[in-house]
């Protein structure tokens, strides 16, 4: 029986076994690096997929729209969009000129109104200075 106790005693752990702080740090760093690598790989695949999707959409839009522009007799390449519809040639030139004329008229109206308001302010300031 004494022999049995001796064997049992020899089989018991002699000391506590555990990882050192240095080993724990190395394992933590390695697992963090592995996670970063996995994330970077996923990001690369996502970016590549997004680029492919953008390329496919761009090519589809490019080929679905008819970009053939036939020049008019005077070789002007005026193109405008009216209510989402494309117009070119003489019709586009007429629309563009009408819009420019409207804008010039609007700018003249605003300039006149500013001049009138400025004159009112000047009269008010002169009236105030005469009262003193």
Residue pairs with C-beta under 8 A, 6 or more apart in sequence:
19 27
69 77
69 79
69 88
70 88
70 89
71 77
72 88
72 89
72 90
76 89
76 93
77 88
78 88
78 89
78 92
78 93
78 96
79 86
79 87
79 88
79 92
80 86
80 87
80 88
80 92
80 95
80 96
81 87
82 95
87 95
